[in-house]
């Protein structure tokens, strides 16, 4: 199973993280929210969504810094 539907979605997700592309974050957030609600029954639908990025830095000597939770976007219709 692939993480992304195709290479375009992979590239979109990669670009989604960059600050100059922050303008596109709400569009993706609302898209995900809409898709979820279209594919789930009424009792499982959601009213809001947060897109969260878990950031981990690699350090020298095969060590890692603590993982940071970063909210990229929060959408609520």
MARDO-175991 format. One record per atom (N, C-alpha, C): x, y, z; residue in three letters. Coordinates in steps of 0.05 Angstrom, whole numbers, padded with zeros to 5 digits, always signed. Example, Ala and Ser with C-alpha at 12.3 -4.5 7.8 and 13.67 -1.06 7.14 Angstrom:
// MARDO-175991
+00264-00114+00156ALA/+00246-00090+00156ALA/+00264-00066+00156ALA/+00257-00045+00142SER/+00273-00021+00143SER/+00258+00001+00157SER/
//
This chain:
// MARDO-175991
+00017-00024+00000UNK/+00000+00000+00000UNK/+00018+00025+00000UNK/+00011+00044-00017UNK/+00027+00068-00019UNK/+00016+00090+00000UNK/+00033+00107+00009UNK/+00025+00129+00026UNK/+00010+00150+00010UNK/+00017+00153-00016UNK/+00005+00173-00033UNK/-00008+00159-00057UNK/-00030+00171-00067UNK/-00044+00161-00090UNK/-00027+00159-00115UNK/-00011+00180-00119UNK/+00008+00181-00142UNK/+00029+00202-00136UNK/+00047+00206-00155UNK/+00070+00224-00151UNK/+00061+00253-00148UNK/+00039+00261-00160UNK/+00029+00288-00157UNK/+00021+00294-00128UNK/+00007+00275-00116UNK/-00001+00278-00088UNK/+00024+00278-00070UNK/+00043+00262-00076UNK/+00068+00262-00060UNK/+00081+00289-00061UNK/+00084+00300-00085UNK/+00096+00326-00088UNK/+00080+00348-00074UNK/+00054+00347-00077UNK/+00036+00366-00064UNK/+00040+00366-00033UNK/+00042+00342-00022UNK/+00046+00339+00006UNK/+00073+00349+00015UNK/+00093+00346-00002UNK/+00119+00356+00004UNK/+00119+00387+00004UNK/+00107+00398-00016UNK/+00105+00428-00018UNK/+00088+00440+00004UNK/+00069+00425+00014UNK/+00050+00434+00034UNK/+00064+00443+00059UNK/+00087+00432+00065UNK/+00102+00438+00089UNK/+00117+00465+00088UNK/+00123+00475+00065UNK/+00139+00499+00062UNK/+00123+00524+00068UNK/+00134+00542+00084UNK/+00120+00566+00092UNK/+00109+00583+00069UNK/+00124+00587+00047UNK/+00113+00603+00025UNK/+00088+00591+00013UNK/+00083+00565+00019UNK/+00059+00552+00008UNK/+00037+00550+00029UNK/+00039+00565+00051UNK/+00019+00563+00072UNK/-00009+00571+00063UNK/-00011+00587+00041UNK/-00037+00595+00031UNK/-00053+00571+00022UNK/-00040+00549+00014UNK/-00055+00526+00004UNK/-00064+00507+00026UNK/-00055+00511+00050UNK/-00062+00493+00072UNK/-00092+00491+00078UNK/-00106+00514+00079UNK/-00135+00511+00084UNK/-00150+00496+00062UNK/-00141+00499+00037UNK/-00155+00484+00015UNK/-00152+00454+00020UNK/-00129+00445+00027UNK/-00125+00416+00031UNK/-00140+00407+00056UNK/-00139+00423+00077UNK/-00153+00416+00101UNK/-00183+00412+00096UNK/-00196+00431+00082UNK/-00224+00429+00076UNK/-00230+00406+00057UNK/-00211+00400+00039UNK/-00214+00377+00021UNK/-00214+00351+00037UNK/-00196+00348+00056UNK/-00195+00324+00073UNK/-00221+00322+00090UNK/-00230+00344+00101UNK/-00254+00344+00117UNK/-00278+00335+00100UNK/-00281+00347+00076UNK/-00303+00340+00058UNK/-00302+00311+00050UNK/-00278+00301+00043UNK/-00275+00273+00035UNK/-00283+00254+00057UNK/-00274+00260+00082UNK/-00281+00243+00104UNK/-00312+00241+00107UNK/-00325+00265+00107UNK/-00354+00265+00111UNK/-00369+00252+00088UNK/-00358+00253+00064UNK/-00371+00240+00042UNK/-00369+00209+00044UNK/-00348+00200+00056UNK/-00343+00171+00057UNK/-00352+00158+00083UNK/-00363+00173+00102UNK/-00371+00162+00128UNK/-00400+00169+00134UNK/-00414+00151+00148UNK/-00442+00156+00156UNK/-00444+00181+00174UNK/-00468+00191+00176UNK/-00474+00215+00191UNK/-00462+00215+00220UNK/-00464+00192+00233UNK/-00455+00191+00261UNK/-00425+00191+00264UNK/-00410+00187+00242UNK/-00381+00188+00243UNK/-00369+00213+00230UNK/-00386+00231+00221UNK/-00376+00255+00208UNK/-00363+00274+00228UNK/-00346+00291+00217UNK/-00331+00310+00234UNK/-00338+00339+00227UNK/-00335+00357+00246UNK/-00341+00385+00242UNK/-00317+00403+00238UNK/-00294+00392+00246UNK/-00269+00408+00243UNK/-00246+00388+00241UNK/-00223+00399+00231UNK/-00200+00382+00226UNK/-00175+00398+00230UNK/-00155+00385+00241UNK/-00128+00397+00243UNK/-00109+00379+00228UNK/-00092+00392+00211UNK/-00071+00378+00197UNK/-00046+00381+00214UNK/-00035+00359+00223UNK/-00012+00360+00242UNK/+00012+00347+00229UNK/+00035+00360+00232UNK/+00060+00350+00222UNK/+00078+00343+00246UNK/+00088+00319+00246UNK/+00106+00310+00267UNK/+00134+00313+00257UNK/+00149+00332+00268UNK/+00176+00339+00258UNK/+00197+00326+00276UNK/+00216+00312+00263UNK/+00238+00299+00277UNK/+00264+00306+00263UNK/+00283+00317+00278UNK/+00309+00324+00267UNK/+00329+00302+00272UNK/+00345+00296+00253UNK/+00367+00277+00256UNK/+00392+00292+00266UNK/+00405+00281+00286UNK/+00429+00294+00297UNK/+00453+00277+00291UNK/+00477+00287+00295UNK/+00501+00271+00291UNK/+00501+00245+00308UNK/+00516+00226+00300UNK/+00520+00201+00314UNK/+00494+00185+00316UNK/+00477+00187+00296UNK/+00452+00171+00294UNK/+00432+00177+00317UNK/+00433+00201+00327UNK/+00415+00209+00348UNK/+00392+00226+00336UNK/+00371+00228+00351UNK/+00348+00245+00341UNK/+00340+00264+00364UNK/+00330+00287+00355UNK/+00319+00306+00374UNK/+00291+00298+00381UNK/+00280+00308+00403UNK/+00252+00302+00410UNK/+00234+00310+00387UNK/+00213+00294+00382UNK/+00194+00299+00361UNK/+00177+00323+00368UNK/+00173+00341+00349UNK/+00157+00365+00353UNK/+00131+00363+00338UNK/+00109+00369+00351UNK/+00082+00369+00340UNK/+00076+00397+00330UNK/+00070+00400+00304UNK/+00065+00426+00292UNK/+00038+00425+00277UNK/+00020+00442+00286UNK/-00006+00444+00273UNK/-00002+00462+00248UNK/-00005+00450+00225UNK/-00002+00465+00200UNK/-00027+00481+00192UNK/-00050+00469+00199UNK/-00075+00482+00192UNK/-00098+00471+00209UNK/-00117+00487+00215UNK/-00141+00479+00229UNK/-00165+00490+00214UNK/-00183+00473+00205UNK/-00206+00484+00190UNK/-00232+00475+00203UNK/-00251+00493+00201UNK/-00277+00490+00212UNK/-00297+00505+00195UNK/-00315+00491+00181UNK/-00333+00505+00162UNK/-00352+00523+00177UNK/
//
